[in-house]
Amino acid sequence: MKKILLNFHVTKTREQVQDYVALMFEFPDYYGKNLDAFYDMLTELGEDTCVGVFGTGDGPERDECLVRYLDQVSLVLRDAQEENPHLCVIFQEFEKNFENNEGEAL
């Protein structure tokens, strides 16, 4: 099983988020670096992959727009996990592991 730890504390912009996930997942050069392309790549993973997700919440010096974008990234990861049986995603924030697709706690 492949294990990937994503620490979004190292990102400051949407572009950095996309560059970071491309690097960490070793996506090919043709990766589109947007949320739709991210979903497509995640649902096409054929190898069992466990992803730990850290640093998606707000914090000091964190731009509100980036926090909203990271919420969208989290939704994409959850949606892709539902679609791809090879993908397992575990979030640092305990409650995010139990949210529905609208971001509401179950």
C-alpha positions as CSV (number, residue, x, y, z in Angstrom):
1,M,0.0,0.0,0.0
2,K,1.2,3.5,-0.9
3,K,1.1,6.0,1.9
4,I,1.0,9.8,1.3
5,L,1.0,12.4,4.0
6,L,-0.2,15.8,2.8
7,N,0.7,18.7,5.1
8,F,-1.0,21.8,3.7
9,H,0.7,24.1,6.2
10,V,3.5,24.4,3.6
11,T,1.1,26.0,1.0
12,K,0.1,29.6,0.8
13,T,-1.7,29.8,-2.5
14,R,-4.0,27.7,-4.7
15,E,-1.2,27.3,-7.1
16,Q,1.1,26.0,-4.4
17,V,-1.6,23.5,-3.3
18,Q,-1.9,22.1,-6.8
19,D,1.9,22.0,-7.3
20,Y,2.2,20.2,-3.9
21,V,-0.4,17.5,-4.6
22,A,1.1,17.0,-8.1
23,L,4.5,16.4,-6.4
24,M,3.3,14.2,-3.6
25,F,1.1,12.0,-5.8
26,E,3.7,12.0,-8.5
27,F,1.1,13.0,-11.1
28,P,2.3,13.1,-14.7
29,D,3.2,16.4,-16.4
30,Y,-0.1,16.6,-18.2
31,Y,-2.0,17.0,-14.8
32,G,-4.3,20.0,-15.2
33,K,-3.7,21.5,-11.7
34,N,-7.3,22.2,-10.8
35,L,-9.9,20.5,-8.7
36,D,-11.5,18.6,-11.6
37,A,-8.2,17.2,-12.7
38,F,-7.3,16.3,-9.1
39,Y,-10.6,14.3,-8.8
40,D,-9.9,12.6,-12.1
41,M,-6.4,11.6,-11.0
42,L,-7.5,10.3,-7.6
43,T,-10.3,8.2,-9.1
44,E,-7.9,6.7,-11.6
45,L,-5.4,5.5,-8.9
46,G,-5.1,1.7,-9.3
47,E,-2.8,1.1,-6.4
48,D,-4.1,0.9,-2.8
49,T,-3.2,4.4,-1.4
50,C,-3.8,5.8,2.1
51,V,-3.6,9.6,2.3
52,G,-3.2,11.5,5.6
53,V,-4.4,15.1,5.3
54,F,-3.0,17.8,7.7
55,G,-3.2,21.5,7.8
56,T,-6.5,22.2,6.0
57,G,-7.9,24.5,8.7
58,D,-7.5,28.1,9.4
59,G,-4.6,29.4,11.4
60,P,-2.4,32.4,11.9
61,E,-1.5,34.2,8.7
62,R,-3.8,31.9,6.7
63,D,-5.8,33.6,4.0
64,E,-9.5,32.9,4.2
65,C,-9.7,32.2,0.5
66,L,-7.0,29.5,0.9
67,V,-9.0,28.0,3.8
68,R,-12.1,27.8,1.6
69,Y,-10.0,26.3,-1.3
70,L,-8.6,23.6,1.1
71,D,-12.2,22.8,2.1
72,Q,-12.9,22.2,-1.5
73,V,-9.7,20.0,-1.8
74,S,-11.0,18.0,1.2
75,L,-14.4,17.5,-0.5
76,V,-12.6,16.3,-3.6
77,L,-10.6,13.8,-1.6
78,R,-13.8,12.5,0.2
79,D,-15.7,12.3,-3.1
80,A,-12.8,10.4,-4.8
81,Q,-12.6,8.0,-1.8
82,E,-16.2,7.2,-2.3
83,E,-15.6,6.5,-6.0
84,N,-12.3,4.6,-5.8
85,P,-12.0,1.5,-3.6
86,H,-8.2,1.8,-3.8
87,L,-8.2,5.2,-2.0
88,C,-8.4,5.7,1.8
89,V,-8.3,9.3,3.2
90,I,-7.8,10.2,6.8
91,F,-8.0,13.8,8.0
92,Q,-6.2,15.3,11.0
93,E,-9.4,17.1,12.0
94,F,-11.4,14.2,13.5
95,E,-14.8,15.5,12.5
96,K,-13.8,15.8,8.8
97,N,-13.6,12.0,8.7
98,F,-17.3,11.8,9.3
99,E,-18.7,14.7,7.2
100,N,-21.1,14.2,4.3
101,N,-20.4,15.7,0.9
102,E,-21.9,19.0,1.8
103,G,-19.4,19.5,4.6
104,E,-21.8,18.8,7.4
105,A,-21.1,16.5,10.3
106,L,-23.0,13.2,10.2
